[in-house]
Amino acid sequence: MASSTLSDTRVVVVGGSSGIGRAVARQAAEAGARVVVGSRSEEKLADTAKEIAGITTGVVDVTDEESVRAFFADLDTIDHLVICPGDMAPGSVYEVPLEAVRRSLETKIIGQLLCVRHAGRKLAPTGSIVLLAGSGGFKPYADLSATAAANTGIGGLGRSLAVELAPVRVNVVVAGLIDTPLWDFVPAEAKAGLFAQTAANTPLGRIGTPDDVAQSVLQLLENTFTTGALSFVDGGSSL
Ligand SMILES: NC(=O)c1ccc[n+]([C@@H]2O[C@H](COP(=O)([O-])OP(=O)(O)OC[C@H]3O[C@@H](n4cnc5c(N)ncnc54)[C@H](OP(=O)(O)O)[C@@H]3O)[C@@H](O)[C@H]2O)c1
């Protein structure tokens, strides 16, 4: 194992049982961190623990403050916190169900805020937080207004927290389209079309992998002079 400043640190990954969060958990564990993964589904957590040796897991629903409080109450100090629970509310402003919009904002904005509220004071002064946002919104797209509101809101949340929580560092990773189970709600043929079209419109000519994003997350956890950054990992698609 290459030497890493994450070695023997405690890294908590909320939303770490799938996709980007799972890749972060795996890369952090490979760097020697003591990794704790949280999400709602016991089944996904068990599957993650089977894949990544040595991690611990806990059930948490970031839309439920009591659940978030209980999850972090079980942890004493934390070096790094990565928050990436995902939800989307795509659709025209005239048609997108308000319930989906509320659930998305509740998961992505309020959920990230609640995690920081209940974990923040446990973070080591040398520690850091990474929030996950998407590039939709930083580059506007039709039929993605609710998702855009969540993504740009996370940018503002992260940059404000970087001022409020210093010397704890707070950064935001802004991901482009990444092939994860988040997209499983789209029928296979439509999904293949969306991925191909996005790759064709992306300067680097492909969509991203969870490991592309995790690599950037780990760099931000380790870089002790970076805070309040929006780190775009999108192959240039938002340019
Ligand atoms: N994939 C993309 O194209 C893309 C692009 C830009 C930004 N992002 C952002 O990146 C982050 C990770 O997305 P992903 O693609 O890795 O999604 P994913 O594969 O669907 O993983 C989402 C993770 O969040 C957990 N989760 C969902 N709701 C939760 C809740 N209420 N409380 C606690 N955990 C919850 C899920 O586990 P449980 O179901 O067990 O709770 C899972 O571990 C999200 O914030 C997403 O918006 C993704």
The ligand as a Tripos MOL2 file, in Angstrom:
@<TRIPOS>MOLECULE
LIG
   48    52     1     0     0
SMALL
NO_CHARGES

@<TRIPOS>ATOM
      1 N1        -24.3010    9.3620  -10.9060 N.am      1 LIG1
      2 C1        -24.2730   10.5770  -11.4460 C.2       1 LIG1
      3 O1        -24.3820   10.7640  -12.6950 O.2       1 LIG1
      4 C2        -24.1030   11.7820  -10.5570 C.ar      1 LIG1
      5 C3        -23.8200   12.9930  -11.1950 C.ar      1 LIG1
      6 C4        -23.6650   14.1100  -10.4190 C.ar      1 LIG1
      7 C5        -23.7990   14.0580   -9.0480 C.ar      1 LIG1
      8 N2        -24.0960   12.8710   -8.4610 N.ar      1 LIG1
      9 C6        -24.2390   12.8850   -7.0060 C.3       1 LIG1
     10 O2        -23.3080   12.0140   -6.3980 O.3       1 LIG1
     11 C7        -23.8750   11.4730   -5.2090 C.3       1 LIG1
     12 C8        -23.7760    9.9510   -5.2560 C.3       1 LIG1
     13 O3        -24.5540    9.4870   -6.3600 O.3       1 LIG1
     14 P1        -24.4030    8.0310   -6.9770 P.3       1 LIG1
     15 O4        -24.5060    8.1850   -8.4390 O.co2     1 LIG1
     16 O5        -23.2420    7.3310   -6.3780 O.co2     1 LIG1
     17 O6        -25.7820    7.3910   -6.4770 O.3       1 LIG1
     18 P2        -26.1370    5.9000   -6.0020 P.3       1 LIG1
     19 O7        -25.2870    4.8910   -6.6870 O.co2     1 LIG1
     20 O8        -27.6180    5.8070   -6.1550 O.co2     1 LIG1
     21 O9        -25.7600    5.9220   -4.4580 O.3       1 LIG1
     22 C9        -26.4690    6.7380   -3.5780 C.3       1 LIG1
     23 C10       -26.0840    6.3390   -2.1610 C.3       1 LIG1
     24 O10       -26.8030    7.1800   -1.2610 O.3       1 LIG1
     25 C11       -27.5300    6.3670   -0.3290 C.3       1 LIG1
     26 N3        -28.7410    7.1150    0.0210 N.ar      1 LIG1
     27 C12       -29.7600    7.5150   -0.7940 C.ar      1 LIG1
     28 N4        -30.6760    8.1670   -0.0810 N.ar      1 LIG1
     29 C13       -30.2470    8.1790    1.2070 C.ar      1 LIG1
     30 C14       -30.7690    8.6990    2.4120 C.ar      1 LIG1
     31 N5        -31.9600    9.3360    2.4510 N.pl3     1 LIG1
     32 N6        -30.0640    8.5430    3.5570 N.ar      1 LIG1
     33 C15       -28.8650    7.8960    3.5350 C.ar      1 LIG1
     34 N7        -28.3130    7.3810    2.4310 N.ar      1 LIG1
     35 C16       -29.0050    7.5240    1.2750 C.ar      1 LIG1
     36 C17       -27.7850    5.0560   -1.0850 C.3       1 LIG1
     37 O11       -27.9540    3.9290   -0.2390 O.3       1 LIG1
     38 P3        -29.3800    3.4770    0.3850 P.3       1 LIG1
     39 O12       -30.3160    3.2890   -0.7520 O.co2     1 LIG1
     40 O13       -29.0070    2.2500    1.1370 O.co2     1 LIG1
     41 O14       -29.7910    4.5830    1.2990 O.co2     1 LIG1
     42 C18       -26.4440    4.9090   -1.8000 C.3       1 LIG1
     43 O15       -25.4740    4.4020   -0.9230 O.3       1 LIG1
     44 C19       -25.3020   12.0100   -5.1350 C.3       1 LIG1
     45 O16       -25.3230   13.1500   -4.3210 O.3       1 LIG1
     46 C20       -25.6040   12.3680   -6.5700 C.3       1 LIG1
     47 O17       -26.5990   13.3480   -6.6500 O.3       1 LIG1
     48 C21       -24.2350   11.7350   -9.1800 C.ar      1 LIG1
@<TRIPOS>BOND
     1     1     2 1
     2     2     3 2
     3     2     4 1
     4     4     5 ar
     5     4    48 ar
     6     5     6 ar
     7     6     7 ar
     8     7     8 ar
     9     8     9 1
    10     8    48 ar
    11     9    10 1
    12     9    46 1
    13    10    11 1
    14    11    12 1
    15    11    44 1
    16    12    13 1
    17    13    14 1
    18    14    15 2
    19    14    16 1
    20    14    17 1
    21    17    18 1
    22    18    19 2
    23    18    20 1
    24    18    21 1
    25    21    22 1
    26    22    23 1
    27    23    24 1
    28    23    42 1
    29    24    25 1
    30    25    26 1
    31    25    36 1
    32    26    27 ar
    33    26    35 ar
    34    27    28 ar
    35    28    29 ar
    36    29    30 ar
    37    29    35 ar
    38    30    31 1
    39    30    32 ar
    40    32    33 ar
    41    33    34 ar
    42    34    35 ar
    43    36    37 1
    44    36    42 1
    45    37    38 1
    46    38    39 2
    47    38    40 1
    48    38    41 1
    49    42    43 1
    50    44    45 1
    51    44    46 1
    52    46    47 1
@<TRIPOS>SUBSTRUCTURE
     1 LIG1         1 GROUP 0 **** ****
